[in-house]
Amino acid sequence: MISVCIATYNGALYITEQLASICAQLSADDEIIISDDGSTDHTLDVVRDFGDPRIRIVRNNSQRCYTANFENALSYAKGDYIFICDQDDVWLPNKVETVVHCLRDEGYSVVAHDAIITDASLTPTSPSYYRIKGHIFRGLAGNLFRFSFLGCCLAVRKEVLKKALPFPSDHLLCTHDNWLFLCASAFGRAKVLDQPLIYYRRHAGNTSQGGQNEHKPWTFRIRYRLYLIAHLIRRATLIS
């Protein structure tokens, strides 16, 4: 079973296109968890009108931010393979098949992949997020130094959530995507695909910005890494 976890906030403009690209790749037994962070537009009406019975809407009643919103969505996921998904991108047709093969058949704990960068109308502006990012770190140590991936390009096995949830409480120092990759690679195996499997839409209303901590002061970046390391050590002592 597959769970797709989407964190929504005022995403009415693009979410129908995203849902269509996802639903075409899922089986009848799979699910889409939509956690909404208090949208003030018609996001939830659009989702309901989409009318797919595999979609479940839940409300984020904790801290209002995208990390807490993803954490809420993940807490409801029942699937063996769990995809992190933004509200405004579009999945390429082979994404689910490619990623599930790595998780199920090859036994990886987390899969990260590349993305085609587009503008608001899905016109490509770069064939590769990795190319813009520069050097991509593929393991635990490198991603503690600099996180290399987009959260919307991650998928994990369900066992990862036993270590990752609940997230460490300071969401400024621990974002959902970095934390999930670090937990999965610390306690399992990571697979990094150079293949782009989504259109990553950039527009004026984007909630998150990739690589946001790279422009923070060095004192913050040191605190950020020490915080993650400390919590990884604590999770290592948890009983599976």
C-alpha positions in Angstrom: 0.0 0.0 0.0 1.2 3.5 -0.9 0.5 6.7 1.1 1.0 10.1 -0.5 1.2 12.8 2.1 0.4 16.3 0.9 0.6 19.4 3.1 -1.7 22.1 1.8 -2.1 25.8 2.4 -3.9 28.1 -0.1 -3.2 25.7 -2.9 -6.4 25.9 -4.9 -4.8 27.2 -8.1 -2.6 24.1 -8.8 -3.7 21.2 -6.7 -6.1 19.7 -9.2 -3.3 19.2 -11.7 -1.1 17.6 -9.0 -3.8 15.3 -7.8 -4.5 14.1 -11.4 -0.9 13.3 -11.9 -0.8 11.3 -8.7 -4.1 9.4 -8.9 -3.3 8.1 -12.3 -0.4 6.1 -10.8 -2.1 4.7 -7.7 -4.1 1.5 -7.2 -7.5 1.3 -5.6 -6.0 0.4 -2.2 -3.6 3.3 -2.0 -4.3 6.6 -0.2 -3.7 10.3 -0.4 -3.5 12.1 3.0 -4.1 15.9 2.7 -3.2 17.8 5.8 -4.5 21.4 5.6 -2.8 24.3 7.5 -5.9 26.6 7.7 -6.3 27.5 4.0 -8.3 30.7 3.5 -8.9 30.0 -0.2 -10.9 27.2 -1.8 -8.2 24.5 -1.5 -10.4 22.0 0.4 -13.4 22.7 -1.8 -11.3 21.9 -4.9 -10.0 18.7 -3.3 -13.5 17.6 -2.4 -14.7 18.4 -5.9 -11.9 16.3 -7.3 -13.9 13.4 -5.9 -11.4 10.6 -5.5 -12.3 8.2 -2.7 -8.7 7.6 -2.0 -8.2 11.1 -0.7 -8.5 11.8 3.1 -8.5 15.3 4.4 -7.2 16.0 7.9 -6.6 19.4 9.7 -3.3 20.5 11.1 -4.1 21.6 14.7 -0.6 22.0 15.9 2.0 24.6 15.0 1.2 26.4 11.8 4.1 25.8 9.5 4.9 23.4 6.6 7.0 21.0 8.7 4.3 20.6 11.4 1.8 20.2 8.6 3.8 17.4 7.0 4.3 15.8 10.4 0.5 15.7 10.8 0.0 14.1 7.4 2.6 11.5 8.1 1.0 10.6 11.4 -2.1 9.4 9.5 -0.3 7.4 6.8 -1.1 3.7 6.7 1.0 2.7 3.7 4.1 0.6 3.5 5.7 3.2 1.1 5.2 6.8 1.9 5.7 9.7 -0.6 6.2 13.3 0.4 4.3 15.6 -1.9 3.9 19.4 -2.5 0.5 20.8 -3.5 1.6 22.5 -6.7 4.0 20.2 -8.6 3.2 17.6 -11.2 4.5 14.0 -11.0 5.9 12.4 -14.1 4.1 9.2 -15.1 6.9 6.8 -14.0 7.5 8.2 -10.6 5.6 5.7 -8.4 6.8 2.7 -10.3 10.4 3.8 -10.2 10.4 4.7 -6.5 8.5 1.8 -5.3 10.9 -0.6 -7.1 13.7 0.9 -5.1 11.8 0.7 -1.8 10.2 -2.6 -2.1 12.3 -4.7 -4.5 15.8 -3.2 -3.6 15.0 -2.7 0.1 16.1 0.9 0.4 14.7 2.9 3.4 14.6 6.3 1.5 14.7 7.3 -2.1 15.5 10.8 -3.3 15.3 11.8 -7.0 15.9 14.8 -9.2 13.3 17.3 -10.5 12.7 19.4 -13.6 12.4 23.0 -12.5 9.5 24.9 -14.1 7.8 28.3 -13.9 4.1 28.7 -12.9 2.8 27.5 -16.2 5.0 24.3 -16.1 7.4 25.6 -18.7 10.8 24.1 -17.9 13.4 26.6 -16.7 16.1 23.9 -15.8 16.2 20.2 -16.6 17.7 19.4 -13.3 17.5 20.6 -9.7 20.7 18.8 -9.0 22.5 20.9 -11.6 21.3 24.1 -9.9 22.2 22.8 -6.5 25.8 21.9 -7.5 27.4 19.0 -5.7 24.9 16.5 -4.4 25.7 14.6 -1.1 24.4 11.1 -1.2 24.9 9.9 2.4 24.3 10.8 6.0 27.4 12.9 6.8 27.2 15.0 3.6 23.6 15.8 4.2 24.3 16.9 7.7 26.8 19.4 6.1 24.4 20.5 3.4 21.0 18.9 2.6 20.9 18.1 -1.0 17.3 17.2 -1.9 13.8 18.6 -2.3 11.3 17.2 0.2 8.8 16.6 -2.6 11.4 14.3 -4.2 11.6 11.9 -1.1 9.8 8.7 -0.3 10.4 6.4 2.6 9.5 3.0 3.9 7.0 3.0 6.8 9.6 1.7 9.3 11.4 5.1 9.0 8.5 6.8 10.7 9.1 4.7 13.9 12.3 6.6 14.3 11.3 9.9 12.7 8.0 10.6 14.5 7.4 12.7 16.4 9.6 15.3 14.8 12.0 17.2 17.1 10.0 20.2 18.4 12.1 23.1 17.0 11.0 23.2 13.4 13.3 26.1 12.6 16.2 23.8 13.4 14.6 20.6 12.0 12.7 20.6 8.8 10.6 17.6 7.7 12.6 16.7 4.6 16.1 16.9 6.1 15.0 15.0 9.2 13.3 12.2 7.2 16.3 11.7 5.0 18.7 11.8 7.9 16.7 9.3 10.0 16.3 6.9 7.0 20.0 7.0 6.1 21.1 6.8 9.7 19.0 3.7 10.5 18.7 2.2 7.0 19.9 2.7 3.4 19.5 5.6 1.1 19.1 5.5 -2.7 19.7 8.7 -4.7 18.3 8.7 -8.3 19.7 11.1 -10.8 16.5 10.8 -12.8 14.0 13.7 -12.6 10.5 12.3 -11.6 8.5 15.5 -11.1 8.0 19.0 -12.5 8.9 21.2 -9.6 6.8 24.3 -10.1 8.2 27.7 -8.9 5.7 30.6 -8.5 5.1 33.6 -6.3 3.0 31.6 -3.8 5.4 28.8 -2.9 5.3 28.0 0.8 8.8 26.6 1.1 12.1 27.4 -0.6 14.7 24.8 -1.2 18.0 25.3 0.5 16.7 28.1 2.7 19.2 27.4 5.5 22.2 27.9 3.2 21.8 31.7 3.5 21.6 31.8 7.3 24.4 33.0 9.5 27.1 30.5 10.3 26.1 30.5 14.0 22.6 29.3 13.0 24.0 26.6 10.7 26.2 25.2 13.5 23.1 25.2 15.9 21.1 23.5 13.1 23.5 20.7 12.7 24.2 20.1 16.3 20.5 20.0 17.0 20.0 17.3 14.3 22.9 15.2 15.5 21.7 15.3 19.1 18.3 14.1 18.1 19.6 11.4 15.8 21.6 10.1 18.8 18.5 10.1 20.9 16.5 8.2 18.3 19.2 5.6 18.0 18.4 4.6 21.6 14.7 4.1 20.9 13.4 0.5 20.8 12.3 -0.3 17.2 
